[in-house]
């Protein structure tokens, strides 16, 4: 029997309740490709599997080598996969006695348990070596016995992304796995120092993968059963291949070629979404940005989100932290994305902005939060739509300016009040505007079971959906919106079978009173929809009701 390797995944790119559903990063796939190239058989486990069944430690201990990918650069709450804590990382390292133990990923930048705390860079106990830089190239150098540096080199990592694609079949949620596609590394804004809190400038000027290498990876993943893709892992998808300059103009022809080629490589994909988009790029290059956005809308799948790193609506904080865009530029970018992506397909908007706010930055005062609230109220009152608003406290990493200059702990009460304002005054009415009663979401997958089961679609920042029924985890169904929360909606399975639903679900039907629910229960089964209507009255979801 040949040598055996295990990849332990303790990394999540985004908080899953705000970000992506079950997910596998490029780190995992390229590391798997290195092991394949070196003749290892490869196993894949997630930290959640270890938590659920500690006996999996025996699988790790039986291997010849274990590589753990760990760390997080985005703080937040999680549904489903949760990144490994520092304690868990050290426990894994100390629990293994037989294999060589290596660790890599964002953990090299440092670790903090949550936003609002500084990340600390420290030695990780129990591991034989840290894989610096790019984990796959560092691992290759380690296995070759050469000096371990881990420099990013797409000429080396691109073939591994293809040969490592088979690893996705071992993901516990396969085939419901979001495959993150890296298109570039590094930041054009980094030449001017970069945003004060961001780690992307550590990678230097942008380095772009070729369209051929990206589509070869997509084709390989598609052959292995992948159907869900997110074009992420870059600071600005609109700047793909745009070249030099702090705010380079988009090249729509390259964006068009990239997305059409992905579609050709995965013709029956079910999800194709994007992630980071720089609002300054859109505001400063309106025509080119429109064309690039139109190309994305032509080839992607609906419900997509362009995540704007707005950070703040306070010009003083923008200046103090070298941020990308002033509030008026962000507002203009929101207008343009709404113009191009606000059209609906099957009742769902094609592409909308998502706003990221980072609190605790240098220069922040109580007035900063007033300006943030005024900006969001302006968006809402203008009739514009944003898909989600992410609010977090900065998690400064060593080497970033924010590590030394920040306002953490100085405006805590105002921070909490801002979050409450956004959830009640902005998120709730925005959800009502975006997803009226009767909006149908297809292929919702249950991730948490209970009296109210929670699920999401596959996608970038998919909406959290509560269904007032006890449903098994991994159930997939279509649902219709019946009510709204501040960051989620309540929905019922469609078709809505009123002869079968329990009273606890019937009470969520729009326009149905408690008295009507009792009448429905007493007079079931109904033989026709008209018979039901005589008892219950009209409903906003009437067209979805079946006997």
VEXVO-33516 format. One record per atom (N, C-alpha, C): z, x, y; residue in three letters. Coordinates in steps of 0.2 Angstrom, whole numbers, plus 5000, padded with zeros to 4 digits. Atoms other than C-alpha are relative to their C-alpha. Example, Ala and Ser with C-alpha at 12.3 -4.5 7.8 and 13.67 -1.06 7.14 Angstrom:
% residues 2
500050044994Ala;503950624978Ala;500050045006Ala;499949964994Ser;503650684995Ser;500349965005Ser;
% end
This chain:
% residues 547
500050044994Unk;500050005000Unk;500050045006Unk;500149964994Unk;499550065017Unk;500749995005Unk;499550004995Unk;500750095032Unk;500049935003Unk;499950074997Unk;501449935040Unk;500350015007Unk;499750014993Unk;501749895058Unk;500149935002Unk;499850074997Unk;502549755067Unk;500050005008Unk;500050004993Unk;502249705085Unk;500549945001Unk;499550054998Unk;503749605092Unk;499949985007Unk;500250024993Unk;503349505107Unk;500649975004Unk;499450024996Unk;504749485120Unk;499849995007Unk;500350014993Unk;503549455135Unk;499749945001Unk;500350064998Unk;503049305144Unk;499850015007Unk;500349994993Unk;501849315159Unk;500349965005Unk;499850054995Unk;502449165168Unk;500649964997Unk;499550055002Unk;503949045167Unk;499649944997Unk;500450055004Unk;503248925154Unk;500049935003Unk;500050074998Unk;503848765162Unk;499650005007Unk;500450004994Unk;502948815178Unk;499350034998Unk;500649965001Unk;501548925170Unk;499749984994Unk;500450025005Unk;500648935154Unk;500449984994Unk;499750025006Unk;501048855137Unk;500050064995Unk;500049945005Unk;501148955121Unk;499450055001Unk;500449954996Unk;500349115126Unk;500050074996Unk;500049945003Unk;499849285119Unk;499650055005Unk;500249954995Unk;499549435131Unk;499550054998Unk;500549955002Unk;498149565131Unk;500450064998Unk;499749945003Unk;499549695128Unk;500149994993Unk;499950015007Unk;499849615111Unk;499450024996Unk;500649995004Unk;498049615106Unk;499750075000Unk;500249935000Unk;497649795112Unk;500450044996Unk;499649965005Unk;499149865103Unk;499849984993Unk;500250015006Unk;498649775088Unk;499350034998Unk;500749975002Unk;496849845089Unk;500250084999Unk;499849935002Unk;497650025090Unk;500350014993Unk;499749995007Unk;498649995074Unk;499449994995Unk;500550015004Unk;497049925066Unk;499650074999Unk;500449945000Unk;496050085071Unk;500450054996Unk;499649955003Unk;497450195064Unk;500149984993Unk;500050025007Unk;497350105047Unk;500749964998Unk;499450035002Unk;498950005048Unk;499949924999Unk;500050075000Unk;499249825042Unk;500549985005Unk;499650024994Unk;499949725056Unk;500349935000Unk;499750064999Unk;501249595058Unk;500249985007Unk;499850024994Unk;501649495073Unk;500649955000Unk;499450054999Unk;503349405078Unk;500150005007Unk;499850014993Unk;503949335094Unk;500850005000Unk;499349995000Unk;505749355100Unk;500349934999Unk;499750065002Unk;505949165098Unk;500149994993Unk;499950005007Unk;505649185080Unk;500650034997Unk;499349975002Unk;507049305079Unk;500649965001Unk;499550044998Unk;508149195088Unk;500149944995Unk;500050065005Unk;507749045076Unk;500250024994Unk;499849985007Unk;507949145060Unk;500150085001Unk;499849935000Unk;508849315062Unk;499750044994Unk;500249975006Unk;508249355044Unk;499350045001Unk;500749964999Unk;506549415052Unk;500250075002Unk;499849924999Unk;507549575057Unk;499850044994Unk;500249975006Unk;507249615039Unk;499350024999Unk;500749995000Unk;505349605041Unk;499950065005Unk;500049944995Unk;505549725056Unk;500250064997Unk;499749945003Unk;506649845046Unk;499650034994Unk;500449975005Unk;505449855032Unk;499350035002Unk;500749974997Unk;503949915043Unk;500150075001Unk;500049934998Unk;503550095046Unk;500150015007Unk;500050004992Unk;503350065065Unk;500149935003Unk;500050064996Unk;503849935077Unk;499950015007Unk;500150004993Unk;503249905094Unk;500249945003Unk;499850064996Unk;504149785106Unk;499750005007Unk;500350014994Unk;503249725121Unk;500549955004Unk;499550044996Unk;504549665134Unk;500050015007Unk;499949994992Unk;505049635152Unk;499749935003Unk;500250054996Unk;504649505165Unk;500050025007Unk;500049994993Unk;504049515183Unk;500049945004Unk;499950064997Unk;504149335187Unk;500649964998Unk;499450045002Unk;505849245187Unk;499849935000Unk;500050075000Unk;506049065183Unk;500349974994Unk;499750045006Unk;506548935170Unk;499449994995Unk;500550005006Unk;505648925153Unk;500149944996Unk;500050055005Unk;505148785141Unk;499650044995Unk;500349975005Unk;504648855124Unk;500250085000Unk;499849935000Unk;504449045124Unk;500350035006Unk;499649984995Unk;505749135134Unk;500050084999Unk;500049935001Unk;505649325137Unk;500750034997Unk;499449975003Unk;506849445128Unk;500550025006Unk;499549984995Unk;508449475138Unk;500150084998Unk;499949935001Unk;509049655140Unk;500550014994Unk;499649995006Unk;510449625127Unk;499649994994Unk;500450015006Unk;509249555115Unk;499550064998Unk;500549945001Unk;508049705117Unk;500550064997Unk;499649955003Unk;509549825114Unk;500249994993Unk;499850025007Unk;510149725099Unk;499550014995Unk;500549995005Unk;508449735091Unk;499950084999Unk;500149935001Unk;508349925094Unk;500650034995Unk;499549975003Unk;510049955087Unk;500149974993Unk;500050035006Unk;509849835072Unk;499550034995Unk;500549975004Unk;508349935065Unk;500250074998Unk;499949935003Unk;508650085054Unk;499450044997Unk;500649975004Unk;507050115045Unk;499450025004Unk;500649994997Unk;505550105056Unk;500150055007Unk;500049984993Unk;505050205071Unk;500049955005Unk;499950054996Unk;505450105086Unk;499850025007Unk;500349984994Unk;504450105102Unk;500049935004Unk;499950064996Unk;504549985117Unk;499550025006Unk;500550004994Unk;503249955132Unk;500049945003Unk;500150064996Unk;502649825144Unk;500450015007Unk;499750004993Unk;503349775161Unk;500850025000Unk;499349985000Unk;505149825155Unk;500050075003Unk;500049934998Unk;504650005161Unk;500149995008Unk;499950014993Unk;504749935179Unk;500749995002Unk;499350014999Unk;506549885177Unk;500149934997Unk;499850075003Unk;507549725171Unk;500549975005Unk;499550044997Unk;508449585180Unk;500049944996Unk;500050065004Unk;509049435172Unk;499749945003Unk;500350064997Unk;508449315185Unk;499850025007Unk;500249994993Unk;507749305203Unk;500650005004Unk;499450004996Unk;508849345217Unk;500450064998Unk;499649945002Unk;509449505208Unk;499550065000Unk;500449945001Unk;508749685209Unk;499950024993Unk;500249985006Unk;507849745194Unk;500350074999Unk;499749935002Unk;508749905186Unk;499650034995Unk;500449965005Unk;507750035178Unk;500550054996Unk;499549975004Unk;508750105164Unk;499750024993Unk;500249995006Unk;508550185147Unk;500249944995Unk;499950065004Unk;508450055133Unk;500250034993Unk;499749975006Unk;509650095119Unk;499749984993Unk;500350025007Unk;509050105101Unk;499350014998Unk;500749995001Unk;507250145103Unk;499950075000Unk;500249935001Unk;506450305099Unk;499650035006Unk;500449974995Unk;505250315113Unk;499749945005Unk;500350054995Unk;504550215129Unk;499350025000Unk;500749994999Unk;502750185129Unk;499849995008Unk;500150004992Unk;502350225148Unk;499349975001Unk;500750024998Unk;500950145157Unk;499749954996Unk;500450055004Unk;499650045147Unk;500350014993Unk;499749995007Unk;500550015130Unk;499550024995Unk;500549995005Unk;498950025120Unk;499850075000Unk;500349935000Unk;498350195126Unk;500650054999Unk;499449965002Unk;500150265125Unk;500250004993Unk;499950005008Unk;500350205107Unk;499550044997Unk;500649965003Unk;498650285103Unk;500250075000Unk;499849934999Unk;499250445110Unk;500650024996Unk;499449995004Unk;500950435101Unk;499850014993Unk;500250005008Unk;500050405084Unk;499650064999Unk;500449945000Unk;498850555088Unk;500450065001Unk;499649944999Unk;500350665091Unk;499950045007Unk;500149974993Unk;499750705109Unk;500549985005Unk;499650024994Unk;500550695126Unk;500049925001Unk;500050074999Unk;501050515129Unk;500049985007Unk;500150024993Unk;500450455146Unk;499949935001Unk;500150074999Unk;499750285144Unk;499649985006Unk;500450014994Unk;498450295158Unk;499549944998Unk;500550065001Unk;497350135160Unk;499350035000Unk;500749985001Unk;495650165153Unk;499649954996Unk;500350055004Unk;494550015149Unk;499550024995Unk;500449985005Unk;493350115140Unk;500450014993Unk;499649995006Unk;494750145127Unk;500349934998Unk;499650065002Unk;495649975128Unk;499549944998Unk;500450055001Unk;494149865128Unk;499849994992Unk;500150005007Unk;493649905109Unk;500649974996Unk;499450025004Unk;495449875104Unk;500249925002Unk;499950074998Unk;495449705113Unk;499649964995Unk;500550035005Unk;494049655100Unk;500350014993Unk;499749995006Unk;494849735085Unk;500749974999Unk;499350035000Unk;496549665089Unk;500049935000Unk;500050074999Unk;495949485091Unk;500349964994Unk;499750035006Unk;496449445073Unk;500749985000Unk;499350015000Unk;498249445078Unk;500249935002Unk;499950074998Unk;498149275086Unk;500249954995Unk;499950055006Unk;498149195069Unk;500750004998Unk;499349995002Unk;499949255067Unk;500549975005Unk;499650034995Unk;500549165083Unk;500349944997Unk;499750055003Unk;501849035078Unk;499749935002Unk;500350064998Unk;500948905088Unk;499249994999Unk;500750005002Unk;499148945082Unk;499849944997Unk;500549984995Unk;497848875086Unk;500249985007Unk;499850024993Unk;498748805102Unk;500350075003Unk;499849934997Unk;498848985110Unk;499550015006Unk;500449984995Unk;498349025127Unk;499850075000Unk;500249935000Unk;497349185127Unk;499950035007Unk;500149974994Unk;497549285143Unk;499550055000Unk;500549954999Unk;496049375149Unk;500150045006Unk;499949964994Unk;496249525160Unk;499350025002Unk;500749984997Unk;494749555172Unk;500150065004Unk;499949954996Unk;495549685183Unk;500750025000Unk;499349974999Unk;497049795187Unk;500050035006Unk;499949974993Unk;497649855204Unk;499849955005Unk;500050054995Unk;497649775221Unk;499650045006Unk;500349974994Unk;496449805236Unk;500450005006Unk;499550004995Unk;497849755247Unk;500550065000Unk;499549955001Unk;498849895240Unk;499850065004Unk;500249944996Unk;497850025250Unk;500349995007Unk;499650004994Unk;498749955265Unk;500849994999Unk;499350005002Unk;500449965256Unk;500249944995Unk;499950065004Unk;500349795247Unk;500649965002Unk;499550044998Unk;501549655248Unk;500750034998Unk;499449965001Unk;503349725249Unk;500349994993Unk;499650015006Unk;503949645233Unk;499650014993Unk;500450015005Unk;502449665222Unk;499950074996Unk;500149945004Unk;502149785207Unk;499350024999Unk;500749995001Unk;500249775207Unk;499850065003Unk;500249944997Unk;500049915219Unk;500150074996Unk;499849945004Unk;500850035206Unk;499450024996Unk;500649985004Unk;499150025197Unk;499450035004Unk;500549974996Unk;498150085212Unk;499549965002Unk;500550044998Unk;496550025218Unk;499749964994Unk;500350055006Unk;495649885208Unk;499550044995Unk;500549985005Unk;494849935192Unk;499849944996Unk;500250065003Unk;493749805185Unk;499750014993Unk;500350005006Unk;493249765167Unk;499349975001Unk;500750035000Unk;491349735164Unk;500049934997Unk;500150065003Unk;490749565160Unk;499950004993Unk;500249995007Unk;490049625144Unk;500750014995Unk;499449995004Unk;491749685138Unk;500549945000Unk;499650065000Unk;492649525143Unk;499749954995Unk;500350055005Unk;491449415134Unk;500050024993Unk;500049985007Unk;491449525119Unk;500749984997Unk;499350025002Unk;493349495118Unk;500149934999Unk;500050075001Unk;493149315121Unk;499649984993Unk;500450025006Unk;491849305107Unk;500450014994Unk;499649985006Unk;493049395095Unk;500649954999Unk;499550045001Unk;494449285099Unk;499849934998Unk;500350075002Unk;493349125097Unk;499950004993Unk;500150005007Unk;492849185080Unk;500749994996Unk;499350005003Unk;494749195076Unk;500349935001Unk;499850074999Unk;494949015081Unk;500349985007Unk;499850014994Unk;495449035099Unk;499649955004Unk;500450054996Unk;494948885110Unk;500349995007Unk;499650014994Unk;496148905125Unk;500050075004Unk;500049934996Unk;495849045139Unk;500249995007Unk;499850004993Unk;496549085155Unk;499850075003Unk;500249944997Unk;495649215166Unk;500550025006Unk;499449984995Unk;497249295174Unk;500050075000Unk;499949935000Unk;497949465175Unk;499650045005Unk;500349974994Unk;497149505192Unk;500349975006Unk;499850034994Unk;497749485210Unk;499649945003Unk;500450044997Unk;496249385215Unk;499449994996Unk;500650015005Unk;494949305203Unk;499350005005Unk;500650014996Unk;493749275218Unk;499850075002Unk;500249934998Unk;493749465222Unk;499750044994Unk;500349975006Unk;493049505204Unk;499450045002Unk;500649964999Unk;491949655206Unk;499850015007Unk;500150004993Unk;492049645225Unk;500050075003Unk;500049944997Unk;492349825228Unk;500550025005Unk;499549964996Unk;493149925242Unk;500249955006Unk;499750044994Unk;494149855257Unk;500649964998Unk;499450045002Unk;495749765259Unk;499949934999Unk;500150075002Unk;495049595259Unk;499249994999Unk;500750005001Unk;493349615251Unk;499749934999Unk;500450065000Unk;492049475252Unk;499949984992Unk;500250025007Unk;491849375235Unk;499250024999Unk;500749995002Unk;490249415226Unk;499949944995Unk;500050065004Unk;489849235219Unk;499550014994Unk;500449995006Unk;488449295208Unk;500450034994Unk;499649975005Unk;489749405198Unk;500449954997Unk;499650065002Unk;490949255197Unk;499649954996Unk;500450045004Unk;489549145191Unk;499850034993Unk;500249965006Unk;488949275178Unk;500650004995Unk;499450005004Unk;490749295172Unk;500249944996Unk;499850065003Unk;491149115169Unk;499549974996Unk;500650035004Unk;489449065162Unk;500050044994Unk;500049965006Unk;489549215150Unk;500649984995Unk;499450025004Unk;491349165144Unk;499849934997Unk;500250065003Unk;490648985141Unk;499550014994Unk;500549995005Unk;489149055131Unk;500450034994Unk;499749975005Unk;490349165121Unk;500549954996Unk;499550055003Unk;491549015117Unk;499749935002Unk;500450064998Unk;490348865118Unk;500449934999Unk;499650065001Unk;491648735112Unk;500750015001Unk;499349994997Unk;493148805121Unk;500349935002Unk;499750064997Unk;494448675126Unk;500450015006Unk;499649984994Unk;495348765140Unk;499650065003Unk;500149944996Unk;494648885153Unk;500249995007Unk;499750014994Unk;495748905168Unk;500150075003Unk;499949944997Unk;496149035181Unk;500750015002Unk;499449994998Unk;497649105189Unk;500050025007Unk;499949974993Unk;497949215205Unk;499349995004Unk;500550014995Unk;496849175220Unk;500350025007Unk;499749984993Unk;497149265237Unk;499749955005Unk;500350044995Unk;497049135251Unk;499750035006Unk;500349974995Unk;496649265263Unk;499250014999Unk;500750005002Unk;495049295254Unk;499649945002Unk;500350064998Unk;494549115256Unk;499949995007Unk;500050014993Unk;495049105274Unk;499550045004Unk;500449954996Unk;494149265279Unk;499250004998Unk;500750005003Unk;492549235268Unk;499849934998Unk;500050075002Unk;492349045268Unk;499449994996Unk;500650025003Unk;490549035263Unk;499950034993Unk;500049965006Unk;490649165249Unk;500549974995Unk;499550035004Unk;492249095243Unk;499849934997Unk;500250075002Unk;491548915242Unk;499550014994Unk;500549995006Unk;490048975231Unk;500450034994Unk;499749975005Unk;491249075220Unk;500449944997Unk;499650055003Unk;492448925218Unk;499549954997Unk;500450045003Unk;490948815214Unk;499850024993Unk;500249975007Unk;490448935200Unk;500649984995Unk;499550015004Unk;492148915193Unk;500149934998Unk;500050075001Unk;492148725194Unk;499449984995Unk;500650025005Unk;490448725185Unk;500250014993Unk;500049985006Unk;491048815170Unk;500849994997Unk;499350015002Unk;492948785169Unk;500249934996Unk;499850075002Unk;493948635162Unk;500549975005Unk;499650044994Unk;494848505173Unk;500750025000Unk;499249994999Unk;496648515179Unk;500150075001Unk;499949934999Unk;496448695184Unk;500450015007Unk;499649984994Unk;497548785197Unk;499850075003Unk;500149934997Unk;497148925209Unk;500750015004Unk;499349984998Unk;498849005212Unk;500050045006Unk;500049974994Unk;499049055230Unk;500750045001Unk;499449964998Unk;500349195234Unk;500149995007Unk;499850014993Unk;500849115250Unk;500650045003Unk;499349974999Unk;502649175250Unk;500449975005Unk;499650024994Unk;503149115267Unk;499549975005Unk;500450034994Unk;502549005282Unk;500350035006Unk;499749974994Unk;503549125294Unk;499650065002Unk;500449944998Unk;502349245303Unk;500450065000Unk;499649944999Unk;503849365306Unk;500150034993Unk;499949985007Unk;504149375287Unk;499450034997Unk;500749985002Unk;502249395284Unk;500050075003Unk;500149934997Unk;502249545296Unk;500550054997Unk;499549955002Unk;503849625290Unk;499950024993Unk;500149985007Unk;503349625272Unk;499250014998Unk;500749995001Unk;501449655274Unk;499749964995Unk;500350055004Unk;500949495266Unk;499349995001Unk;500850015000Unk;499149435263Unk;499849965006Unk;500350054996Unk;498949285274Unk;500549965004Unk;499650044995Unk;499649195289Unk;500049924998Unk;499950075002Unk;500149005287Unk;499349975002Unk;500650044998Unk;498548945296Unk;499450024995Unk;500549975005Unk;497449055284Unk;500149964993Unk;499950045006Unk;498348975269Unk;499849935001Unk;500150074999Unk;498148805276Unk;499249995000Unk;500750005001Unk;496248835278Unk;499850014993Unk;500249995008Unk;496148895260Unk;500149944996Unk;499850065004Unk;497048745254Unk;499449945002Unk;500550054998Unk;495748635264Unk;499350024996Unk;500649985003Unk;494248735256Unk;500049994992Unk;499950015007Unk;494948725238Unk;500049924999Unk;500050085001Unk;495248535240Unk;499249985001Unk;500750024999Unk;493448525247Unk;499650014993Unk;500449995005Unk;492648605232Unk;500349974993Unk;499750025006Unk;493948565218Unk;500349945000Unk;499650065000Unk;494748405223Unk;499649944997Unk;500450065004Unk;493348295214Unk;500449994994Unk;499650015006Unk;494048215199Unk;499449994994Unk;500450015006Unk;493348215181Unk;500449964995Unk;499550045005Unk;494048085169Unk;500749985004Unk;499450024996Unk;495348045183Unk;500450065002Unk;499649944999Unk;495948225184Unk;499750055005Unk;500349954995Unk;495648345199Unk;499750064996Unk;500349945003Unk;494548485194Unk;500450065001Unk;499749944998Unk;495348625204Unk;500449995006Unk;499650014994Unk;496848625216Unk;500450065001Unk;499649944999Unk;497848755224Unk;500749994997Unk;499350005002Unk;499648805218Unk;500350055005Unk;499749964995Unk;500848875231Unk;500650044997Unk;499449965002Unk;502049015227Unk;500450025007Unk;499549974995Unk;503549045239Unk;500550054997Unk;499549955002Unk;504649195238Unk;500550015005Unk;499550004996Unk;506249195246Unk;500550065000Unk;499649955000Unk;507449325251Unk;499750075003Unk;500449944998Unk;506149445259Unk;500350025007Unk;499749974994Unk;506549555274Unk;499749965006Unk;500250044994Unk;506549465291Unk;500149924999Unk;499950075001Unk;506949295283Unk;500749985004Unk;499450034997Unk;508149185293Unk;500049924998Unk;500050085001Unk;508648995293Unk;499349975002Unk;500650034997Unk;507148965304Unk;499450014995Unk;500649995005Unk;505949035290Unk;500049934996Unk;500050065004Unk;506448885279Unk;499849945004Unk;500350054996Unk;506148765294Unk;499250005000Unk;500849995000Unk;504348835295Unk;499749984993Unk;500250015007Unk;504148825276Unk;499949924999Unk;500050085000Unk;504648635277Unk;499449975004Unk;500550034995Unk;503548605292Unk;499350014997Unk;500649995003Unk;502048685283Unk;499849954995Unk;500150045006Unk;502248585267Unk;499949925003Unk;500150064998Unk;502448425277Unk;499349995003Unk;500750004997Unk;500848465287Unk;499549994994Unk;500450005006Unk;499948485270Unk;500049924997Unk;500050075003Unk;500548315263Unk;499749955005Unk;500250054995Unk;500248215280Unk;499350015001Unk;500750004999Unk;498448285280Unk;499649974995Unk;500350035006Unk;498048205264Unk;499750054995Unk;500249955005Unk;497748375255Unk;500550004994Unk;499650005006Unk;498348405238Unk;500150074998Unk;499849935003Unk;499248555230Unk;500349984993Unk;499850025007Unk;499548545211Unk;500750024998Unk;499349985001Unk;501248635211Unk;500250055005Unk;499749954995Unk;502448725222Unk;500550044996Unk;499649965004Unk;503348865214Unk;500550045005Unk;499549974996Unk;504948925223Unk;500550054997Unk;499649955003Unk;505849085218Unk;500350055005Unk;499849954996Unk;506949215225Unk;499750074997Unk;500349935002Unk;506349395225Unk;500450034995Unk;499749965005Unk;506649505211Unk;499850075001Unk;500349944997Unk;506449675219Unk;500050054994Unk;500149955005Unk;505849815207Unk;500150075004Unk;500049934998Unk;506250005210Unk;499350025002Unk;500749974998Unk;504850085220Unk;499649955005Unk;500350054995Unk;504449925230Unk;500450005007Unk;499650004993Unk;504949915249Unk;500549955000Unk;499550055000Unk;505849755245Unk;500650024996Unk;499449975003Unk;507049855234Unk;500550025005Unk;499649984995Unk;507749925249Unk;500249965006Unk;499950054995Unk;507449795262Unk;499849934998Unk;500150075002Unk;507749615258Unk;500649965003Unk;499450044997Unk;508949475263Unk;500349964995Unk;499750035006Unk;509549425246Unk;500849985002Unk;499450024999Unk;511149325247Unk;500249985007Unk;499950014993Unk;511049295266Unk;499949935002Unk;500250064998Unk;510249125266Unk;500049954994Unk;499950035007Unk;510849055249Unk;500049925001Unk;499950084999Unk;511348875256Unk;499349975002Unk;500750034997Unk;509648855266Unk;499550014994Unk;500450005006Unk;508748915250Unk;500049944996Unk;499950065004Unk;509448775240Unk;499849945003Unk;500250064996Unk;509148645253Unk;499350005000Unk;500750005000Unk;507348705254Unk;499749974994Unk;500250035007Unk;507148675235Unk;500149935000Unk;499850075001Unk;507948505236Unk;499549965005Unk;500550034996Unk;506748465251Unk;499449994997Unk;500650005003Unk;505248515242Unk;499949954994Unk;500050045006Unk;505648425226Unk;500049925002Unk;499950074999Unk;506148255234Unk;499449985005Unk;500550024994Unk;504948255250Unk;499350024999Unk;500749985001Unk;503448345244Unk;499849994993Unk;500250015007Unk;503348355225Unk;499949934998Unk;500050075003Unk;503748175221Unk;499449965003Unk;500650044998Unk;502448095233Unk;499450034999Unk;500649975002Unk;501148225229Unk;499849984993Unk;500250025007Unk;501248185210Unk;499849935000Unk;500350074999Unk;501047995215Unk;499350005002Unk;500750004997Unk;499548045225Unk;499550024994Unk;500549975005Unk;498748155211Unk;499949964994Unk;500050035006Unk;499148055196Unk;500349935000Unk;499850074999Unk;499247865199Unk;500249974993Unk;499850045007Unk;499947745185Unk;499349994997Unk;500650015004Unk;498647735171Unk;499650074999Unk;500349945001Unk;498047915173Unk;500150034993Unk;500049985007Unk;497647975155Unk;500050085000Unk;500049935002Unk;498048155149Unk;499950004993Unk;500349995006Unk;497148205134Unk;500450064996Unk;499849955004Unk;497848315120Unk;500750035003Unk;499449984998Unk;499648325126Unk;500450034993Unk;499749975006Unk;500648435114Unk;500850005001Unk;499250004999Unk;502548405111Unk;500350064999Unk;499649945001Unk;503648555114Unk;500749994999Unk;499350025001Unk;505348475114Unk;500149934998Unk;500050075003Unk;505848325104Unk;500749975002Unk;499350044999Unk;507248195108Unk;499849935002Unk;500150074998Unk;507448025115Unk;499549995005Unk;500549984996Unk;506348085128Unk;499750064998Unk;500449945002Unk;505048205121Unk;499650035005Unk;500449964995Unk;504248335132Unk;499450044997Unk;500649975002Unk;502548395131Unk;499550025006Unk;500449984994Unk;501148475141Unk;499350014996Unk;500749985002Unk;499248505140Unk;500050074999Unk;500249934999Unk;498548675137Unk;499750015007Unk;500349994993Unk;498148755154Unk;500450055004Unk;499649964995Unk;498748855169Unk;500449955004Unk;499650044996Unk;500248775176Unk;500049924998Unk;500150075002Unk;500048615166Unk;500749955002Unk;499450044998Unk;501148465171Unk;500449984994Unk;499550025005Unk;502748425161Unk;500049935000Unk;500050075002Unk;502648255153Unk;500549984996Unk;499550035004Unk;504048155147Unk;499849944997Unk;500250065004Unk;503748025133Unk;500649974997Unk;499450035002Unk;505147905130Unk;500049984992Unk;500050015007Unk;504947915111Unk;500250064996Unk;499849955005Unk;505648025097Unk;499450034997Unk;500649975003Unk;504148135093Unk;500150074997Unk;499949935003Unk;504048285082Unk;499650055004Unk;500349944996Unk;503748455090Unk;499350014997Unk;500749985002Unk;501848505089Unk;499649944999Unk;500550065000Unk;501248325089Unk;499650005006Unk;500550004995Unk;499648305099Unk;499849935001Unk;500250074999Unk;499248145107Unk;499849995008Unk;500250024993Unk;498448055123Unk;500549965003Unk;499550044997Unk;499647985135Unk;499749975007Unk;500150034994Unk;499547875151Unk;500650005005Unk;499450004995Unk;500647895167Unk;500249935001Unk;499750074998Unk;501847755170Unk;500550015005Unk;499549984995Unk;503147845182Unk;500050075002Unk;500049934998Unk;503448005191Unk;500750025001Unk;499449974998Unk;504848125193Unk;499950055006Unk;500149964995Unk;505048265205Unk;499550064998Unk;500449955003Unk;504148395194Unk;499649984994Unk;500350035006Unk;503548285180Unk;499849935000Unk;500250075000Unk;502848125175Unk;500349974993Unk;499950035006Unk;503347995162Unk;499449964998Unk;500750025002Unk;501947935151Unk;500249964993Unk;500050035007Unk;501647825135Unk;499450014997Unk;500649995004Unk;500447855121Unk;499549955001Unk;500650054999Unk;498747775123Unk;499650004993Unk;499850064997Unk;498247655117Unk;500749985000Unk;499350035000Unk;499847565122Unk;500149944996Unk;500050055005Unk;500247465107Unk;500749965001Unk;499450044998Unk;501447335113Unk;500449974995Unk;499650035006Unk;501847265096Unk;500450054996Unk;499749945004Unk;502447435090Unk;500650045004Unk;499649964996Unk;503347515105Unk;500849975000Unk;499350025000Unk;505347505105Unk;500149985007Unk;499950024993Unk;506147425120Unk;500150055005Unk;499949944996Unk;506647595126Unk;499450035003Unk;500649974997Unk;504847635129Unk;499649945004Unk;500350064997Unk;504247455134Unk;500350005007Unk;499750004993Unk;505447465149Unk;499650045005Unk;500449964995Unk;504347595157Unk;499349985002Unk;500650034998Unk;502847485158Unk;500049985007Unk;499950024993Unk;502447465176Unk;500049925001Unk;500050074998Unk;502847295183Unk;500449964995Unk;499650045006Unk;503947245167Unk;500750005002Unk;499350004999Unk;505647185171Unk;500450004994Unk;499650005006Unk;507147195160Unk;500049944996Unk;500050075003Unk;507047005157Unk;499350004996Unk;500750015003Unk;505147025153Unk;500050044993Unk;500049965006Unk;505547165140Unk;500449964995Unk;499650055005Unk;506847045131Unk;499549954998Unk;500550055002Unk;505446915131Unk;499550034996Unk;500649975004Unk;504147035124Unk;500350014993Unk;499749995006Unk;505347085110Unk;500149944996Unk;499950065003Unk;505746905106Unk;499449974997Unk;500750045002Unk;503946845105Unk;499550044997Unk;500549965004Unk;503146985096Unk;500049984993Unk;500649974997Unk;501947005088Unk;499649965003Unk;500550044996Unk;500646955100Unk;499350014996Unk;500650005004Unk;498946915093Unk;499450025005Unk;500549994996Unk;497946935109Unk;500350035007Unk;499749974994Unk;498147035126Unk;500249945005Unk;499850064996Unk;498146865135Unk;500649974999Unk;499450035002Unk;499546805125Unk;500650055003Unk;499549954997Unk;500546965130Unk;500149995008Unk;500050004993Unk;500046945148Unk;500449945003Unk;499650064998Unk;500746765149Unk;500750015000Unk;499349995001Unk;502446835144Unk;500250065005Unk;499849944996Unk;502447005154Unk;499750005007Unk;500449994993Unk;501246975169Unk;499550065000Unk;500549955000Unk;500047095175Unk;500350075001Unk;499749935000Unk;500247285174Unk;499450055002Unk;500549954997Unk;499447435182Unk;499650044994Unk;500349965006Unk;499047505164Unk;499749954995Unk;500250065004Unk;498347335158Unk;499450024995Unk;500649985004Unk;496647415152Unk;500250044994Unk;499949955005Unk;497547535141Unk;500549964994Unk;499550045004Unk;498647395132Unk;499649984994Unk;500350035006Unk;498147355114Unk;500549964996Unk;499650035004Unk;498847235102Unk;500050034993Unk;
% end
